[in-house]
């Protein structure tokens, strides 16, 4: 991928499209200037199963018992993104459902062009297959976009949504997002995860192109559309998100009648990896039905 991307784009995968997978060495940020991404994760890699959805095989796994929580990862990653969250959810008596998005992780791409509404349809296919009643959807980045689209499409199916790091219009992306030093840090992790899990291990370039095309053709979601969401929602974001302007999180929360806003000062787009304890506390508070703190102050691990 190239840094000089001309197409407007959505979310942090667009920023990855600006420079990561053309080859990690192409990102020449000195190591001393990079922001480390650390996680006290316990590897969660269940065997799982597949659901057929519109020409693709969508991988999912269901772990534990209790109130269902569906975890939706960001673009160019996989359900392994949630390794630091799954143990906390299980310890709090939740049933955790992991999904690898179409073309990501263990899921196949299928013949159709990648679209956000297609990813939302895949999530609904998993919910149907598992006969889940009113699950909570937890989305990060692209997964947060998908969670909100599911809520717009089938609000009666969901119990609650926690959307972290979502954006619904192209103007919300920072102009210099593709130059964020953290991209060089996360690149090796994403490359290794894809190679280890994908049924198409040589298809990373195809996925890169598909994500870029999906972002280019995605239409902005207008506030009037967001008002259709009636599910209990928390719009969460970081004040120092490397890719999305924080004002957009406020605008999203204001556009959804049922939404609360939760902002993390001194945190970035990869908060679930950088400070999982802080993120997990916020997540569990939300799942318990409490109102968000709106502002949670804690340092990131650097």
Backbone torsions as a table, in degrees:
resi	resn	phi	psi	omega
1	UNK	NA	156.6	-173.5
2	UNK	-110.0	151.9	176.4
3	UNK	-72.9	-35.3	-174.3
4	UNK	-85.6	56.5	178.2
5	UNK	-68.7	130.3	-179.7
6	UNK	-93.8	-24.8	-176.8
7	UNK	-76.5	136.7	170.3
8	UNK	-64.2	149.7	-172.9
9	UNK	-142.3	163.7	178.8
10	UNK	-109.2	137.1	166.6
11	UNK	66.7	177.1	-174.4
12	UNK	-69.8	-26.7	173.0
13	UNK	-57.7	-28.9	175.4
14	UNK	-64.6	-36.4	177.6
15	UNK	-70.0	-37.2	174.3
16	UNK	-62.8	-38.6	179.2
17	UNK	-62.9	-21.4	-179.8
18	UNK	-76.9	-7.6	179.3
19	UNK	-179.0	-9.4	-171.9
20	UNK	-75.2	-60.2	-162.5
21	UNK	-88.3	7.6	169.3
22	UNK	-69.7	-6.9	-177.3
23	UNK	133.6	120.5	-176.4
24	UNK	-55.3	-38.0	-179.9
25	UNK	-60.3	-18.9	-179.8
26	UNK	-66.7	-19.0	178.2
27	UNK	-93.7	107.6	-168.4
28	UNK	-101.7	23.8	178.6
29	UNK	-63.7	127.4	178.0
30	UNK	-57.6	143.2	-178.5
31	UNK	-57.6	-36.7	-177.9
32	UNK	-62.9	-22.2	-178.4
33	UNK	-97.2	-1.7	-178.0
34	UNK	-84.0	148.3	174.9
35	UNK	-92.2	121.6	-176.6
36	UNK	-70.6	147.9	173.3
37	UNK	-115.9	111.5	-179.2
38	UNK	-120.6	153.7	179.6
39	UNK	-150.6	136.3	174.9
40	UNK	-89.7	46.9	-173.1
41	UNK	-78.4	145.4	166.2
42	UNK	-101.3	123.1	-175.3
43	UNK	-58.7	123.6	177.2
44	UNK	-115.4	106.8	-176.4
45	UNK	-136.5	69.3	-178.7
46	UNK	-70.7	161.9	-178.3
47	UNK	-65.5	-45.9	176.3
48	UNK	72.1	-168.5	-178.3
49	UNK	-155.0	-175.3	-176.1
50	UNK	-129.0	149.4	170.9
51	UNK	-122.1	135.2	175.0
52	UNK	-80.5	129.2	-179.8
53	UNK	-145.8	109.5	174.0
54	UNK	48.7	50.5	173.6
55	UNK	86.9	-0.8	-179.8
56	UNK	-121.1	157.1	173.8
57	UNK	-101.6	112.4	-176.1
58	UNK	-98.0	118.9	-179.5
59	UNK	-80.4	139.3	174.9
60	UNK	-146.0	163.1	173.0
61	UNK	-144.5	142.9	177.3
62	UNK	-118.7	124.6	-174.2
63	UNK	-128.4	133.7	173.8
64	UNK	81.6	-176.2	-179.7
65	UNK	-133.4	153.5	179.8
66	UNK	129.7	-160.5	179.4
67	UNK	-66.5	130.6	-174.0
68	UNK	-74.8	136.5	175.9
69	UNK	-128.8	122.9	-179.1
70	UNK	-103.8	125.2	-177.1
71	UNK	-103.4	125.3	-177.3
72	UNK	-118.3	118.3	-173.8
73	UNK	-85.6	174.7	179.5
74	UNK	-85.5	176.3	-178.5
75	UNK	-68.7	144.3	178.3
76	UNK	64.8	16.0	174.7
77	UNK	-119.5	-151.6	177.3
78	UNK	-156.7	-176.4	178.4
79	UNK	-63.5	-15.5	174.9
80	UNK	-63.4	-15.8	176.7
81	UNK	-57.3	-24.1	-173.9
82	UNK	-97.6	14.0	-176.9
83	UNK	-56.9	-31.9	-178.6
84	UNK	-82.8	-10.8	-179.0
85	UNK	-101.8	-31.8	-173.8
86	UNK	-58.0	-47.4	-179.5
87	UNK	-58.9	-39.0	179.8
88	UNK	-65.8	-38.9	179.0
89	UNK	-67.8	-42.1	179.0
90	UNK	-64.8	-39.6	179.8
91	UNK	-66.7	-19.1	179.1
92	UNK	-100.0	20.6	173.9
93	UNK	63.8	44.4	173.2
94	UNK	-111.1	145.9	169.0
95	UNK	-86.5	123.3	-174.8
96	UNK	-104.1	126.4	175.5
97	UNK	-113.2	117.8	176.8
98	UNK	-98.5	140.7	176.7
99	UNK	-132.8	132.8	167.9
100	UNK	-91.7	120.4	-179.6
101	UNK	-60.6	154.7	178.2
102	UNK	-47.8	127.1	179.9
103	UNK	81.6	-8.1	-178.3
104	UNK	-110.1	154.6	176.3
105	UNK	54.2	-127.4	-177.5
106	UNK	-92.3	-1.5	179.9
107	UNK	-83.6	145.5	177.4
108	UNK	-83.9	163.2	-178.7
109	UNK	-78.4	-40.2	-175.0
110	UNK	79.0	175.5	-173.7
111	UNK	-85.5	-12.2	-173.2
112	UNK	-88.5	148.2	174.5
113	UNK	-59.7	141.0	-178.8
114	UNK	-68.7	129.8	178.7
115	UNK	-142.8	151.9	178.8
116	UNK	-63.9	-39.2	179.6
117	UNK	-67.9	-26.6	175.3
118	UNK	-70.3	-39.6	176.1
119	UNK	-63.4	-37.3	176.8
120	UNK	-64.8	-39.8	177.5
121	UNK	-63.8	-36.8	177.6
122	UNK	-63.7	-40.2	177.6
123	UNK	-62.0	-44.4	178.9
124	UNK	-63.3	-33.4	177.5
125	UNK	-63.9	-39.5	177.3
126	UNK	-67.8	-42.5	178.2
127	UNK	-60.3	-41.4	178.2
128	UNK	-63.7	-45.5	-176.7
129	UNK	-61.5	-38.3	-177.6
130	UNK	-91.4	-2.2	-179.6
131	UNK	54.0	46.4	-178.0
132	UNK	-80.8	130.5	179.0
133	UNK	-105.8	116.5	174.7
134	UNK	53.8	50.9	177.0
135	UNK	-72.3	161.1	168.3
136	UNK	-89.0	135.4	174.3
137	UNK	-102.8	128.0	176.3
138	UNK	-115.2	115.1	-177.7
139	UNK	-120.5	142.6	177.1
140	UNK	-123.5	125.0	174.6
141	UNK	63.7	-122.8	176.9
142	UNK	-56.3	-35.5	178.3
143	UNK	-63.5	-30.9	176.7
144	UNK	-71.0	-38.0	174.3
145	UNK	-59.5	-48.1	-178.2
146	UNK	-61.7	-41.5	179.4
147	UNK	-59.6	-42.6	179.7
148	UNK	-68.7	-35.3	176.5
149	UNK	-66.3	-39.2	175.8
150	UNK	-60.9	-41.3	180.0
151	UNK	-65.1	-34.7	177.2
152	UNK	-71.1	-33.8	-174.8
153	UNK	-84.1	-37.6	-174.9
154	UNK	-143.3	64.6	-174.9
155	UNK	-60.5	-26.9	-178.0
156	UNK	-73.1	-11.8	-176.0
157	UNK	-87.0	-13.9	-168.0
158	UNK	-113.4	151.1	175.6
159	UNK	-94.0	-37.3	-177.5
160	UNK	-168.7	161.2	178.7
161	UNK	-136.7	132.1	170.4
162	UNK	-116.9	108.7	-174.9
163	UNK	-109.5	107.2	-178.7
164	UNK	-105.6	125.2	174.7
165	UNK	71.7	34.8	179.5
166	UNK	-92.3	152.4	165.0
167	UNK	-142.3	146.8	-173.9
168	UNK	-120.5	8.1	172.1
169	UNK	-149.6	155.1	-171.8
170	UNK	-71.0	-26.9	-177.7
171	UNK	-68.4	-12.3	-177.0
172	UNK	-83.6	-7.9	-179.1
173	UNK	-81.4	133.5	178.5
174	UNK	-60.8	140.3	-178.8
175	UNK	-59.3	-33.9	-177.6
176	UNK	-102.5	25.1	-174.5
177	UNK	-58.5	-36.9	-177.2
178	UNK	-68.5	-10.6	179.9
179	UNK	-100.3	6.0	-177.8
180	UNK	-60.2	124.5	-178.1
181	UNK	-57.3	-28.6	-176.1
182	UNK	-64.6	-20.2	180.0
183	UNK	-60.2	-39.8	179.6
184	UNK	-66.1	-26.9	-179.1
185	UNK	-76.8	-41.0	-176.0
186	UNK	-82.2	-19.1	-175.2
187	UNK	-54.2	-50.9	-178.7
188	UNK	-59.9	-36.2	179.5
189	UNK	-63.7	-42.5	-178.4
190	UNK	-70.0	-40.4	178.5
191	UNK	-62.1	-45.9	-178.7
192	UNK	-65.1	-39.7	-179.4
193	UNK	-64.8	-42.1	179.5
194	UNK	-63.2	-46.6	-178.0
195	UNK	-62.5	-33.7	-176.2
196	UNK	-78.0	-28.7	-169.2
197	UNK	-112.7	-27.6	-169.3
198	UNK	-70.0	138.4	172.1
199	UNK	-72.2	-9.5	178.0
200	UNK	-125.2	69.4	-170.9
201	UNK	-61.0	-19.2	177.4
202	UNK	-93.6	7.3	-172.9
203	UNK	-98.0	17.1	-177.8
204	UNK	-61.9	-39.4	178.1
205	UNK	-62.8	-38.7	178.0
206	UNK	-64.8	-41.9	178.3
207	UNK	-64.1	-43.2	177.7
208	UNK	-55.3	-48.3	-179.6
209	UNK	-65.5	-37.6	-179.2
210	UNK	-66.8	-41.7	178.8
211	UNK	-65.6	-42.9	179.3
212	UNK	-61.1	-44.5	179.3
213	UNK	-65.7	-38.6	178.7
214	UNK	-60.5	-43.6	-179.5
215	UNK	-67.1	-37.4	-177.7
216	UNK	-66.6	-35.8	-176.6
217	UNK	-94.8	-5.2	-179.7
218	UNK	-68.0	127.1	176.7
219	UNK	-80.7	147.9	175.3
220	UNK	-62.4	143.0	174.6
221	UNK	-92.2	121.3	-176.4
222	UNK	-84.6	154.0	179.2
223	UNK	-53.9	-36.5	-179.4
224	UNK	-62.9	-30.4	176.6
225	UNK	-73.5	-39.2	-180.0
226	UNK	-65.7	-25.7	-179.5
227	UNK	-66.4	-13.9	178.0
228	UNK	-73.5	-16.9	-178.4
229	UNK	-74.4	121.8	179.4
230	UNK	-115.3	-5.3	178.4
231	UNK	-67.2	150.4	173.8
232	UNK	-62.1	124.8	-172.5
233	UNK	-133.0	139.0	162.6
234	UNK	-116.4	122.2	171.0
235	UNK	-90.8	114.2	-176.8
236	UNK	-115.5	146.2	178.1
237	UNK	-163.8	173.0	-178.6
238	UNK	-110.7	138.7	-179.6
239	UNK	-63.9	-25.5	-179.8
240	UNK	-113.3	33.2	175.8
241	UNK	-54.4	129.1	-175.4
242	UNK	-71.6	-16.2	-170.9
243	UNK	-121.3	-29.3	-173.0
244	UNK	-117.5	135.4	177.8
245	UNK	-68.2	128.1	-176.9
246	UNK	-57.9	-28.9	178.6
247	UNK	-58.8	-26.0	-179.8
248	UNK	-68.1	-36.0	178.0
249	UNK	-62.3	-40.5	177.8
250	UNK	-64.5	-41.7	-179.9
251	UNK	-64.2	-40.4	178.1
252	UNK	-61.4	-47.2	-178.9
253	UNK	-63.2	-36.7	179.3
254	UNK	-69.6	-27.6	-176.4
255	UNK	-80.3	-21.3	-176.3
256	UNK	-102.6	115.9	-174.5
257	UNK	-55.5	-34.2	-174.6
258	UNK	-94.4	7.2	-170.2
259	UNK	-89.1	146.5	166.9
260	UNK	-112.8	156.2	-178.9
261	UNK	-110.6	135.9	174.2
262	UNK	-133.9	116.4	-179.3
263	UNK	-114.7	138.5	179.9
264	UNK	-107.5	108.0	175.8
265	UNK	-68.4	156.6	176.2
266	UNK	53.1	37.4	-179.9
267	UNK	-138.4	162.4	-178.0
268	UNK	-124.9	-166.5	-174.3
269	UNK	-67.9	-22.8	-177.2
270	UNK	-103.5	29.3	179.5
271	UNK	-51.6	-41.3	179.9
272	UNK	-59.4	-24.8	175.6
273	UNK	-90.5	-40.2	-171.2
274	UNK	-77.8	-34.9	178.3
275	UNK	-142.0	71.8	-176.5
276	UNK	-62.1	-31.4	-179.7
277	UNK	-62.5	-44.7	178.3
278	UNK	-64.6	-47.7	-178.6
279	UNK	-63.3	-42.3	-178.4
280	UNK	-64.7	-37.4	176.8
281	UNK	-61.6	-43.8	178.7
282	UNK	-63.6	-41.2	-178.7
283	UNK	-64.6	-45.8	-178.5
284	UNK	-68.4	-35.1	175.1
285	UNK	-61.6	-42.9	177.7
286	UNK	-62.0	-46.6	-177.8
287	UNK	-66.3	-26.3	176.1
288	UNK	-75.9	-6.7	176.9
289	UNK	93.1	4.6	-179.5
290	UNK	-81.3	155.7	175.8
291	UNK	-71.8	146.1	179.9
292	UNK	-66.9	158.2	179.8
293	UNK	-75.1	-10.5	-178.2
294	UNK	70.2	-34.1	179.8
295	UNK	-148.2	119.9	-178.9
296	UNK	-121.1	117.9	-175.8
297	UNK	-101.6	120.1	174.8
298	UNK	-163.9	144.4	-178.0
299	UNK	-74.0	151.8	170.8
300	UNK	-81.7	155.3	169.9
301	UNK	-80.4	124.4	-177.4
302	UNK	-103.5	NA	NA
